[in-house]
Amino acid sequence: MAKRRRGKKSSDLGGLIGGLLLLGIGAVLVAHATAFGVLFVVIVAIGAFAVVQRSRLKGLVLERVRGVVSLHIEALTRRRAQLVQPDAYGKPQMERWQKEIDYFIQQQVMPSLTPAYAKALQRNRLSVLASIEQQVIAASAITKPFTEFSDNFTPAEFELFCAQVLRESGWDARVTKGSRDQGVDVIAARGGLRVVIQCKLYTGPVGNKAVQEVSAGRAHENAHFGAVVSNSRYTASAAALAKTNRILLLHHRDLPNLHDILERWSESPAA
């Protein structure tokens, strides 16, 4: 009987020790689980805070960029009108304008930013480019660069003005690239008609050379008509040469009515 009591006490003691060990292991596991949970929550909170901060910084950078663009909006709308021109298939060519925007960011935007803002701009460069494009397009729709003649035009801007007026009048008009243009500054098409134009921004009368150049350009482009457009008048010899070569001599104010002028001119006996 005594032996059985000792065995029972030993068994109870072993169970007690085993239970305590299990309880201890469980407490450790619970403690570790709690620690990992706290660590996970901390990591998630830090990540969320970083995301919020980056989003806030992105918004501040975009606001700063919009402010700089507003200061230069007139120049930017003019540059976009100059650089974004349709190709022979009517697709706008964006490469030169994209380079201009990169230049604008480096020269006008970046100097106004803190190092933190500059890093944020680089991280969000696509959003910044899209924001600038939207702002310039919106301004262009209001101001419409080169739709009105200015005495301050450069020759290149006068070409853009002529093409823009023609587009406003229903023509598919584009400015040539300037090199290897064979004497043609603007090519316009409408209703099956194809016209090549030499644009001359002069303070004095326009002479024979412009007529000769656009006559050669008409043949090279296989166009139906050739015309010289100027803000000035023409010499008598230029008028005589134009009549011989069937070249129209126009003032820029004639451009909105070019289609009607060509119809009347082609039906006239002299044509």
C-alpha positions in Angstrom: 0.0 0.0 0.0 2.8 2.4 0.8 4.4 1.7 -2.5 1.2 2.5 -4.3 1.0 5.9 -2.4 4.5 6.8 -3.4 3.7 5.9 -7.0 0.7 8.1 -6.9 2.6 11.0 -5.4 5.3 10.6 -8.1 2.7 10.5 -10.8 1.0 13.6 -9.5 4.3 15.4 -9.2 5.2 14.5 -12.7 1.9 15.7 -14.0 2.2 18.9 -12.1 5.7 19.5 -13.5 4.5 18.6 -17.0 1.6 20.9 -16.7 3.8 23.7 -15.5 6.2 23.2 -18.4 3.3 23.3 -20.9 1.9 26.4 -19.2 5.4 28.0 -19.4 5.8 27.1 -23.1 2.3 28.4 -23.8 3.1 31.6 -22.1 6.2 32.0 -24.1 4.4 31.3 -27.3 1.6 33.8 -26.4 4.2 36.4 -25.4 6.1 35.9 -28.7 2.8 36.0 -30.7 1.9 39.3 -29.0 5.3 40.7 -29.8 5.1 39.7 -33.4 1.6 41.2 -33.6 2.8 44.4 -32.1 5.7 44.5 -34.5 3.4 43.8 -37.5 1.1 46.6 -36.5 4.0 49.0 -36.1 5.4 48.1 -39.5 2.0 48.5 -41.2 1.5 51.9 -39.4 5.0 53.1 -40.6 4.2 52.0 -44.1 0.8 53.7 -44.2 2.4 56.9 -42.8 5.0 56.8 -45.5 2.4 56.4 -48.2 0.4 59.3 -46.8 3.5 61.4 -46.6 4.5 60.6 -50.2 1.0 61.3 -51.5 1.0 64.6 -49.6 4.4 65.5 -51.0 3.3 64.6 -54.5 0.3 67.0 -54.2 2.6 69.8 -52.9 5.0 69.3 -55.8 2.2 69.3 -58.4 0.9 72.5 -56.8 4.3 74.1 -57.0 4.8 73.0 -60.6 1.4 74.5 -61.6 2.4 77.8 -60.0 5.6 77.9 -62.1 3.7 77.0 -65.3 1.2 79.8 -64.6 4.1 82.3 -64.5 5.2 81.2 -68.0 1.9 80.1 -69.5 2.0 82.5 -72.5 5.5 81.4 -73.6 4.6 77.7 -73.1 1.4 78.0 -75.2 3.3 79.6 -78.0 6.1 77.1 -77.8 3.7 74.2 -77.9 2.0 75.7 -81.0 5.4 76.1 -82.6 6.6 72.6 -81.9 3.6 70.4 -82.1 2.8 70.1 -85.8 1.1 67.4 -87.7 3.1 65.2 -90.0 2.2 64.3 -93.6 -0.4 61.8 -92.2 -2.0 64.3 -89.8 -0.5 62.8 -86.6 0.9 65.5 -84.2 4.6 65.2 -83.7 5.3 65.5 -79.9 9.1 64.8 -79.7 10.3 68.4 -79.9 7.6 69.6 -77.4 8.6 66.8 -74.9 12.2 68.0 -75.1 11.0 71.5 -74.5 9.1 70.4 -71.4 12.2 68.6 -70.0 14.2 71.8 -70.6 11.5 73.9 -68.9 11.5 71.6 -65.8 15.3 71.8 -65.5 15.6 75.5 -66.0 12.4 76.9 -64.4 10.9 74.3 -62.1 13.9 72.5 -60.4 15.6 75.7 -59.1 12.5 76.6 -57.1 12.3 73.2 -55.3 13.9 72.0 -52.1 15.9 68.7 -52.3 12.9 66.8 -50.9 10.6 68.3 -53.5 13.1 67.6 -56.2 13.2 63.9 -55.3 9.4 63.8 -55.2 9.3 65.3 -58.6 11.6 62.6 -60.0 9.4 59.9 -58.4 6.3 61.4 -59.9 7.7 62.6 -63.2 5.0 61.2 -65.4 2.3 62.8 -63.3 4.2 66.1 -63.5 4.5 65.9 -67.3 0.8 65.1 -67.6 -0.1 68.0 -65.3 2.0 70.5 -67.4 0.5 69.2 -70.6 -3.1 69.6 -69.3 -2.5 73.1 -68.1 -0.9 74.2 -71.4 -3.6 72.7 -73.5 -6.3 74.3 -71.4 -4.6 77.7 -71.8 -4.1 77.2 -75.5 -7.9 76.6 -75.9 -8.5 80.0 -74.5 -5.7 82.1 -75.9 -5.3 80.2 -79.3 -1.8 81.2 -80.2 -1.1 82.5 -83.7 -4.8 83.0 -84.7 -4.3 86.8 -85.0 -1.6 88.5 -86.9 1.1 90.4 -85.0 3.7 92.8 -86.2 6.0 91.1 -83.7 5.9 87.8 -85.5 9.1 86.1 -86.5 9.2 84.5 -90.0 8.7 81.1 -88.4 5.7 82.3 -86.3 4.2 83.9 -89.5 4.3 80.4 -91.1 2.5 79.0 -88.0 0.0 81.8 -88.2 -0.8 81.0 -91.8 -1.2 77.3 -91.1 -3.4 78.0 -88.1 -5.7 80.3 -90.0 -6.1 77.7 -92.7 -6.9 75.0 -90.2 -9.5 77.3 -88.6 -11.0 77.7 -92.1 -11.4 74.0 -92.7 -8.0 73.1 -94.3 -5.7 70.3 -93.3 -2.6 72.5 -93.1 0.8 71.8 -91.7 4.1 73.7 -91.6 7.1 72.0 -93.3 10.2 71.3 -91.2 12.2 74.1 -92.8 15.0 72.1 -94.3 14.7 70.4 -97.7 11.2 72.0 -98.0 11.8 72.9 -101.7 10.6 76.5 -101.2 7.4 75.4 -99.4 6.5 76.6 -96.0 2.9 75.3 -95.6 1.1 72.5 -97.3 -2.7 72.5 -97.2 -5.4 70.1 -98.4 -9.1 70.3 -98.6 -11.8 68.6 -100.7 -9.2 66.9 -102.9 -7.3 70.2 -103.5 -3.6 70.4 -102.5 -1.9 73.8 -102.2 1.7 74.7 -101.4 2.4 78.1 -99.9 5.4 80.2 -99.5 5.0 82.6 -96.5 6.9 85.9 -96.6 6.9 88.3 -93.6 8.4 91.4 -95.2 8.6 95.1 -94.5 9.1 95.9 -98.2 7.5 94.4 -101.4 7.9 90.7 -102.2 9.9 90.0 -105.3 10.5 87.3 -107.9 12.4 84.8 -105.7 9.3 83.8 -103.7 7.4 83.1 -106.9 10.2 81.0 -108.3 10.5 79.0 -105.1 6.9 78.2 -104.7 6.6 77.3 -108.4 9.3 74.8 -108.0 7.7 73.6 -104.7 4.4 73.0 -106.4 6.0 70.7 -109.0 8.0 68.9 -106.3 4.9 68.3 -104.1 2.7 67.5 -107.1 0.2 70.1 -105.8 -2.8 71.6 -107.7 -2.0 75.2 -106.7 0.9 77.3 -105.5 0.6 80.6 -103.6 2.7 83.2 -101.9 1.2 84.8 -98.8 2.6 87.9 -97.3 1.8 90.8 -95.0 3.2 93.1 -97.6 2.7 94.0 -101.3 4.3 92.5 -104.4 6.6 94.0 -107.1 5.2 94.3 -110.6 7.8 91.8 -111.9 6.7 89.3 -109.2 3.0 89.8 -110.3 4.0 89.2 -113.9 6.0 86.1 -113.1 3.2 84.8 -110.9 0.7 85.1 -113.7 3.0 83.3 -116.1 3.5 80.4 -113.6 -0.1 80.3 -112.3 0.9 81.3 -108.8 -1.5 83.1 -106.5 -0.2 86.2 -104.7 -2.2 86.7 -101.5 -2.3 88.8 -98.4 -2.7 86.9 -95.1 -6.1 88.4 -94.8 -7.1 86.4 -97.8 -6.4 83.0 -96.1 -9.9 82.5 -94.5 -11.4 82.7 -98.1 -8.7 80.6 -99.8 -11.1 77.9 -100.9 -13.5 80.4 -102.6 -10.5 82.3 -104.1 -9.1 79.1 -105.7 -12.5 78.1 -107.1 -13.0 81.5 -108.7 -9.4 81.6 -109.9 -9.5 78.1 -111.5 -12.7 79.0 -113.4 -11.4 82.3 -114.7 -10.1 82.3 -118.4 -6.7 83.6 -117.3 -6.1 80.5 -115.1 
